[in-house]
Amino acid sequence: DVEPKVKSSNAGNSSSRSGSGSSSLRSDVVPVGNAQDVVEEEDADDRSEDKMSKFDRFCFSVYADNVNKFRYVVLGGFAVWLILSSIFTAQLTPPTETEKWIPDDHWLMEAQNAMD
């Protein structure tokens, strides 16, 4: 490993490595903690029970827990529905004759037939 060197003229802005093809590093920046820890702390603040509405509490606790617990049942049900839908969709055929929306003795059909 080669330690990054800080240029004296740009001490706070950038630094360089002596190796070729390597990226620049900043030696004045020290990592404070894991980024995931910061995100989890923010999420924990957002999830506090007193800040949530009743619907949010329901979704966060009851709904999410049950979806997680019964995920394989839900996926199985969706798979069955998908297979049945595919079977019935494959059985569809185009119409063989024009569909009649208005009965033949309706005044509008009589007027249309009179014009033909």
N, C-alpha and C positions, 0 to 999 in steps of 0.2 A: 504494500500500500504506500501511496505517496500522499503526504499531507498537502492540502490546498494552500497555496500562497496568496496572500492578499497584497495587491499593489498598493504602494504607499499613497499614490495620488488619488486612488479610488477606494479607499479603505472601507467605506460603508456600502459601496455600490456593487462591486463584483470581485471575484477572485479567479485564479486560474490554476489548473493542474499542470504539472510539468510533462505528463504523459501525452502522447499524440492521440487525437480523436476522442478525447474524454470531454464530458460536459463540465460547465463551470459550476462551482459551488460557492456558497457564502459561508465564511467561517464565523461571522459575527451573529449568525442565527443559530440559536440553540433550541431544539425541539422541547416543548413544554410537556407534552403528553401524547398519548395515542389519540388520533383523530376520532376513532370509533368511540372512545370513552367520552369525548365531548359531545358527540351526537347522541349517545345513550343518555347522558345527563340532561340534554335539552328535551329528548323525548319523554324522560321521566317527569320533567316539569310540566310538559303539555298534558300528560296523562293523569295528573293528580285529580282525585275524585271531586274535589270542590270546584274545579274549573270546568267540568264536563256537564253537558245537558243530560237529561234522562235517556234520550235516544243514543247519545254517544256512549254513555255507560253501558247501555244494553248491547250495543254493537261491539264494544271493547271487551266486555266480560262474557255475557251469555252467548251471543251469536258467534264470536270468534272462537270461543272454547268449543262449542258444539260443532262448528265447521271443521275445526282441527281434529276433534275426537272422531267424527263420523266421515272423514274425508274419503275413505275407501267405499263406503256405502253410497255417497254422493257421486263419486266417479263411476261406480258400477251402474247406478241408476241412469246416469247420463249416457253410458255406453249402450245400455239396453235401449234407451230412447233413440239414440243415434242409429242403431241397427234397424229398429222397427221403422223409423222414418225413412231410411234408405230403401227398405223393402217396399213400402207403400209408394214411395216416389218412383221407383222403377216400374211399378204397375200402371202408372198414368199413361193415357193415350190421348192423342189429339181428338177433338170432336169430329164426328162423322157428318153431321149436318149443322146448318146454322140454327142457333138457338132462337126460339120465338119468345120475345119479351112481352109482346102485346097479343092478346087473342085475336083471331081472324075477324070476329064480329065487332071489334072495337071500332069506334068512329074514325080514329086516326089511321088504322090499317085500311079501312074502307076508302078513305080519301087517298091514301097512297096507292091502293090498287086501282082506283079510278084514274089516276094520273098516268099509270103505266099503260 
